[in-house]
Amino acid sequence: MKRVGKALRTALVALIATWGLAGCMSPDAVEVSSGGFDFAVEVTGNTAVARNYHTGRLNFAELEEAARSAIETASGCAVRTLVKRGEINTFDATLTCAS
């Protein structure tokens, strides 16, 4: 019985975390998984913002590369510049899109 209770608690925590991410996403954001990280990516013209809500200790280089890949996947464009914003795990990008 303890195993069933633990499994139910784990499932509930995962569901709440998913709802939390969905609640933080803007209506225009696309959820993209890249490099083991989940991002909410918003694309507006030739710019994009990628947000990741992971709160553990991270390898910044891996997170940055995953953000670049997530933005390129969501936008269909190449990332020209990528800058980490002061907010936790938020990246601003300018895009180069084929005409």
N, C-alpha and C positions, 0 to 999 in steps of 0.2 A: 504494500500500500504506500510506503514511503517513496518508492520509485515513481509511482504514478503521480503522487503529489508534486515531486520534484520536476517531473516532465511537464506537468500542467503549469507550474510556476514559470519554468523556462519558456514555454510557449507564450504565456501571458506577457512576460517581459519583452519577448521579441515582437509581439503584436503592438504593444504600447510604444516601443521604440520606432516601429514602422509608422505608426500614426503620428508620432512626434515629428519625424522627418517630413511626412506629408503636410503636417500643419505649418512647418517652417517654409515650405516651398511656396513661391508665388504661383498664381494660376498659370503663368506662362513658362514656368520652369519645367525642364525635362529631367527625369531621373535617369542617370547613367552610372553604371558600375565600371570601374577601370582600375586595374592594378590592385584589386582587393579592397578598394574604397568606393563608397557610394557618394555621388555628387548630385546636387540640384543645379542644373545649368540653365541660365537665362541668356538668350541671344537677342540682341537688339541691333539691327543693321550690321555694322562692322565691328561691334564690340560684344563681349560676353562676360558673364560672371559665373564662376563655379564655386559652390559652397559645399563643404564636407563637414559633417557634424560629429566626427570621431573625436573622442575626448582623451584617448590614451596617449602615451609617449609615442612619437612618430619619427620616422626617418624623413626629414623634410625633403630631401632630393627625390625620394620615391613618391611622396605626396604631390610634389610639384609636377613631376612627369605624368603621374596619373591624372592630375587636373588638366594638363595640356591635352592628353589623349581624350579625356571626357568632353572637353570643349570641342575638339575637332570632330568627334563622333556626333555630338548634338548639333553642330552647326554645318557640317559638311565643308568647312573651310580650314585653311591652314592657320595656325596661331602665329602671328607676327611678333607680338610682345606679350609677355606674361609677368605680372607683378603681384606679389602677395600684398593684400590689403591689411591694414592694422587689425581687422577683425580676425578672430581665430579661424584658420583654414578657409579663407576666402581669397580667391584669385580673380584679378581683372585682366582681360585679354583684349588685344586688338586683333582683328582677323584680316586675312587676305583671301578673298573669295574669287573664284573664277567667274568671269562674266558670261 
